[in-house]
Amino acid sequence: MVRRLILLLGGLLVANALPVNADSCTLRVAVAASFRPALEQVLPEFECSDQCSVQLSSGSSGVLYQQVVHRAPFDLFLSADRERPELLEKRGGALAESRHTYALGLLALWHPDSEVNIERLLQTWPEKIVLADPKVAPFGRAAQQALQSLGMWSKKQLQLARAHNAGQAYLMLDSGNARMGFVAASQMQAAGRDNFWLLPQRLYSPIEQQLVIPTQSRRPEKARALADYLRSAEVQAQLQQLGYGLLPAQSGGDEL
């Protein structure tokens, strides 16, 4: 027992004697809840090659946007839409030419494992239907547009259960609190699930996910490096395997 205590104390003394790198690199990234699982899969290579750790804060794009506006100390903002990065850019809260599209989100409908026609099942479904809040979450807005395109938005109002973001919508379904709902296709892919219907992209506006570097970023160069990494051909190929759409060639931050 005494020997064990001596070894433990000795180890602590050695650890405390080691020099601390005061300039160790840490990037603080605000990321839309729906993109976090994919980001966590592609980050290790960046952290290793650039010798910079990444700390993630996730939530709905609307809530994260408000935090960035109020100068929360984020180095990079990964929204699930293009609206918030555009707004941030217009109000002078983003570094020049830092806004770019990094992913194209795809909307999926979580449904019970069934062989029936999914569109007909959605139309006749009597239970609650989960979706992210269309007011703050891009995947919620896409779900609203899809239901409107299918002529179901008005008649399904009493069945809709709104989650704060796509991540919470997924958790409500995964926990069994509901059996049908709209989520990101990437969430289903990440979980290895196949009980979903990939909605035709004609039913909703493109979920063009953009990033931007806030003016308060303390490591803008590293933030640009991460942004470039996410838009690289290698990472884009990985994202397609993770449930994202094919990203068209870009000429700049404003347009695809």
C-alpha positions in Angstrom: 0.0 0.0 0.0 2.8 2.4 1.0 4.7 1.5 -2.2 1.6 2.2 -4.3 1.2 5.7 -2.7 4.8 6.5 -3.3 4.6 5.5 -7.0 1.4 7.6 -7.4 2.9 10.7 -5.8 6.0 10.3 -7.8 4.0 10.1 -11.0 2.1 13.3 -10.1 5.3 15.1 -9.4 6.7 14.1 -12.7 3.5 15.2 -14.5 3.6 18.6 -12.8 7.2 19.0 -13.7 6.6 18.5 -17.4 6.6 21.8 -19.4 3.2 23.0 -20.5 2.7 24.3 -24.1 1.1 27.6 -23.5 0.4 27.9 -27.3 -1.4 24.6 -27.6 -3.9 24.8 -30.5 -7.6 24.4 -29.8 -10.4 25.3 -32.2 -13.9 26.0 -30.8 -16.5 25.0 -33.4 -20.2 25.7 -33.3 -21.8 22.9 -35.3 -25.5 22.2 -36.3 -26.7 19.1 -34.4 -27.4 17.1 -37.5 -23.8 17.5 -38.8 -22.0 16.6 -35.5 -21.9 12.8 -36.1 -20.3 13.2 -39.5 -17.9 15.9 -38.3 -16.8 13.7 -35.5 -15.9 11.0 -38.0 -13.8 13.2 -40.2 -12.1 15.3 -37.5 -9.4 12.9 -36.3 -7.3 13.2 -39.5 -7.4 17.0 -39.3 -6.5 17.1 -35.7 -3.6 14.8 -36.3 -2.2 16.5 -39.4 -2.7 20.1 -38.2 -1.9 19.3 -34.5 -4.9 21.2 -33.3 -7.7 19.8 -31.2 -11.3 20.7 -31.9 -14.0 21.4 -29.3 -17.5 21.1 -30.5 -20.7 22.8 -29.3 -23.8 21.6 -31.1 -27.5 22.7 -31.2 -30.0 24.1 -33.7 -28.5 26.5 -36.3 -30.8 29.3 -35.0 -29.6 29.0 -31.4 -26.0 28.8 -32.4 -26.4 31.8 -34.7 -27.7 33.8 -31.7 -24.7 32.7 -29.7 -22.3 33.8 -32.4 -24.1 37.2 -32.8 -23.6 37.7 -29.1 -19.9 37.0 -29.6 -19.6 33.6 -28.0 -15.9 32.5 -28.5 -16.3 30.3 -31.5 -13.6 30.1 -34.2 -15.9 28.5 -36.8 -19.7 28.2 -37.3 -21.0 25.3 -39.2 -24.7 25.9 -39.9 -27.2 23.5 -41.4 -28.4 26.2 -43.8 -27.0 29.2 -45.7 -29.4 31.7 -44.2 -27.6 32.2 -40.9 -24.1 32.5 -42.3 -25.4 35.0 -44.9 -27.0 37.1 -42.1 -23.9 37.0 -40.1 -21.9 38.1 -43.1 -24.3 41.0 -43.9 -24.1 42.3 -40.3 -20.3 42.3 -40.3 -20.0 39.4 -37.9 -17.9 37.2 -40.2 -14.5 37.5 -41.7 -14.4 38.5 -45.4 -14.7 35.6 -47.9 -15.0 33.0 -45.2 -18.5 31.9 -46.1 -18.7 28.6 -48.1 -20.9 25.6 -48.6 -19.5 22.5 -47.0 -22.3 20.0 -47.3 -25.7 19.3 -49.0 -28.1 17.9 -46.4 -30.7 15.3 -47.4 -34.1 14.8 -45.6 -35.2 11.4 -44.5 -38.4 10.1 -43.0 -38.0 7.6 -40.1 -40.8 5.1 -40.4 -41.6 1.6 -39.0 -40.0 -1.2 -40.9 -42.7 -1.9 -43.5 -43.1 -3.0 -47.0 -46.0 -0.7 -47.7 -45.9 2.5 -49.9 -44.2 5.0 -47.6 -45.9 8.1 -49.1 -49.3 6.4 -48.6 -48.3 5.4 -45.1 -47.3 9.0 -44.2 -50.7 10.2 -45.6 -52.7 7.8 -43.4 -50.5 7.7 -40.3 -52.7 8.3 -37.2 -49.9 8.8 -34.6 -47.6 11.8 -33.9 -45.0 12.8 -36.4 -41.7 14.3 -35.2 -39.9 17.1 -36.9 -37.4 19.7 -35.9 -38.8 23.2 -35.3 -39.1 24.8 -38.7 -38.5 28.3 -37.1 -35.0 27.5 -36.0 -33.9 24.2 -37.7 -33.2 23.9 -41.4 -34.3 20.2 -41.5 -37.5 21.2 -39.8 -38.1 23.8 -42.5 -37.4 21.2 -45.2 -39.8 18.8 -43.5 -42.5 21.5 -43.6 -41.8 22.2 -47.3 -42.0 18.5 -48.0 -45.3 18.1 -46.3 -46.6 21.2 -48.1 -45.5 19.7 -51.4 -47.3 16.5 -50.6 -50.4 18.4 -49.7 -50.3 17.2 -46.0 -49.0 20.2 -44.0 -52.4 21.6 -43.0 -54.1 18.3 -42.2 -51.2 16.9 -40.2 -50.9 19.9 -37.8 -52.4 18.2 -34.8 -50.1 15.3 -35.2 -46.8 17.2 -35.4 -44.4 17.0 -32.4 -41.7 19.7 -32.7 -38.2 19.0 -31.5 -35.7 21.9 -31.0 -33.3 20.5 -33.6 -32.6 17.5 -35.8 -30.6 15.9 -33.1 -33.5 16.0 -30.6 -35.9 14.8 -33.3 -33.7 11.7 -33.8 -33.5 11.1 -30.0 -37.3 11.2 -29.7 -37.6 8.6 -32.4 -34.7 6.5 -31.1 -36.1 6.4 -27.6 -39.5 5.1 -28.9 -41.4 8.3 -28.0 -42.6 8.4 -31.6 -42.5 5.9 -34.5 -42.4 8.3 -37.4 -40.6 11.6 -38.0 -38.3 13.7 -40.2 -34.6 13.5 -39.6 -31.3 14.0 -41.5 -30.4 11.1 -43.8 -26.9 11.4 -42.3 -28.2 10.6 -38.8 -29.7 7.4 -40.1 -26.6 6.4 -42.0 -24.4 7.1 -39.0 -26.6 4.8 -36.8 -26.6 2.1 -39.5 -30.4 2.2 -39.8 -32.3 1.3 -43.0 -35.9 2.1 -41.8 -36.1 5.4 -43.6 -37.4 6.9 -46.8 -35.1 9.3 -48.6 -37.4 12.1 -49.6 -37.2 13.3 -53.3 -35.2 16.5 -53.3 -37.9 18.1 -55.5 -40.1 18.2 -52.4 -38.0 20.8 -50.5 -35.5 23.5 -51.1 -31.8 22.4 -51.1 -30.4 22.2 -47.6 -27.3 24.0 -48.5 -25.1 23.9 -45.4 -22.6 26.7 -45.1 -19.8 27.7 -42.7 -18.4 31.0 -41.8 -15.6 32.3 -39.5 -16.9 34.7 -36.9 -15.0 38.0 -36.4 -14.2 37.0 -32.8 -12.3 33.9 -33.9 -9.0 33.7 -32.1 -7.5 31.3 -34.6 -8.8 32.4 -38.0 -6.0 30.7 -40.0 -6.6 27.3 -38.3 -10.4 27.9 -38.8 -9.7 28.4 -42.6 -7.6 25.3 -42.6 -10.5 23.3 -41.2 -12.9 24.9 -43.6 -10.7 23.9 -46.5 -10.3 20.4 -45.2 -14.1 19.9 -44.9 -14.5 21.1 -48.6 -11.7 18.9 -49.9 -12.5 16.1 -52.4 -11.4 13.5 -49.9 -13.8 14.6 -47.1 -16.6 15.3 -49.6 -16.4 11.7 -50.8 -16.6 10.5 -47.1 -19.7 12.8 -46.6 -21.5 11.2 -49.5 -21.0 7.9 -47.8 -22.4 9.4 -44.6 -25.7 10.5 -46.1 -25.0 13.8 -47.7 -25.7 14.9 -51.3 -23.2 15.6 -54.0 -21.8 19.1 -53.6 -21.6 20.9 -56.9 -18.4 22.8 -57.8 -18.2 26.2 -56.2 -17.0 29.4 -57.6 -17.1 31.2 -54.3 -19.0 31.5 -51.0 -22.1 33.1 -52.4 -23.2 30.6 -55.0 -23.1 27.0 -55.8 
